[in-house]
């Protein structure tokens, strides 16, 4: 039963990170400040899902497992959250810079 719970927890954390990425980058017509505000809210929600999945990953496989369980920070969903959040933060800053400072230089006939 524990492997199925771990699989479902990992799948839910991956889906929450996927929704976060989709909302941060693929919302056409929204301003960058609005994307940042709603992205921070979704980052908090995704963090809660990933940390809850990390708690499930801390459960031992057997009742009397001689191996110690890894700490919460070293579980797969929490590591996945930290790596994805760092990567999305860098990509968000770079895309904001390119859209605001670089796109007007190369695209002369802008619609606005």
C-alpha positions in Angstrom: 0.0 0.0 0.0 2.9 2.4 0.8 4.4 2.2 -2.8 1.0 3.1 -4.3 0.7 6.1 -1.9 4.2 7.1 -2.8 3.5 6.9 -6.5 0.3 9.0 -6.1 2.1 11.5 -4.0 4.9 11.9 -6.5 2.4 12.2 -9.4 0.4 14.9 -7.5 3.6 16.9 -6.8 4.7 16.7 -10.5 1.2 17.8 -11.6 1.2 20.7 -9.2 4.6 21.8 -10.5 3.4 21.4 -14.1 0.4 23.7 -13.3 2.7 26.2 -11.7 4.9 26.3 -14.8 2.0 26.5 -17.2 0.5 29.4 -15.3 3.8 31.3 -14.9 4.7 31.1 -18.6 1.8 30.3 -20.8 -0.9 32.8 -19.9 -1.3 35.0 -23.0 -2.2 38.6 -22.5 -1.5 39.0 -18.8 0.9 41.4 -17.3 4.2 40.3 -15.7 3.3 41.6 -12.3 0.0 39.7 -12.3 1.9 36.5 -13.4 4.3 37.0 -10.6 1.6 37.5 -7.9 -0.4 34.5 -9.0 2.7 32.5 -9.6 3.8 33.1 -6.0 0.4 31.9 -4.7 0.7 28.8 -6.9 4.3 28.3 -5.7 3.0 28.1 -2.1 0.3 25.7 -3.0 2.7 23.5 -4.9 5.1 23.6 -2.0 2.4 22.4 0.3 1.6 19.5 -2.1 5.3 18.6 -2.4 6.0 18.7 1.3 2.9 16.6 2.0 4.2 14.1 -0.6 7.6 14.2 1.1 5.9 13.3 4.4 4.5 10.2 2.6 7.9 9.4 1.3 9.2 9.4 4.9 7.0 6.4 5.7 9.0 3.2 6.1 8.4 0.3 3.7 8.1 -2.2 6.6 7.0 -1.9 10.1 10.4 -2.6 11.6 12.7 -1.1 9.0 16.4 -1.2 10.1 17.3 1.6 7.7 16.6 5.1 8.9 14.2 7.1 6.9 15.7 10.1 5.0 14.9 13.6 6.4 12.1 15.5 4.8 14.4 17.8 2.9 16.1 14.8 1.2 12.9 13.1 -0.1 12.3 13.1 -3.8 9.2 15.4 -4.0 10.8 18.1 -1.9 14.0 18.0 -3.9 12.0 18.1 -7.1 10.1 21.2 -5.7 13.3 23.0 -4.8 15.0 22.3 -8.2 11.8 23.2 -10.1 11.2 26.4 -8.1 14.8 27.5 -8.6 14.7 26.7 -12.4 11.3 28.4 -12.9 12.5 31.5 -10.9 15.5 31.9 -13.2 13.5 31.3 -16.3 10.8 33.7 -15.2 13.4 36.5 -14.6 15.1 35.9 -17.9 11.8 35.8 -19.8 10.6 39.0 -18.1 13.9 40.7 -19.0 13.7 39.5 -22.6 10.1 40.5 -23.1 10.5 44.0 -21.6 14.0 45.0 -22.6 15.0 42.9 -25.6 11.8 42.3 -27.6 11.1 46.0 -28.3 14.5 46.3 -29.8 14.0 43.5 -32.3 10.3 43.9 -32.9 9.7 47.4 -34.3 6.0 47.2 -35.2 4.6 46.2 -31.8 0.8 46.0 -31.4 0.8 48.3 -28.3 
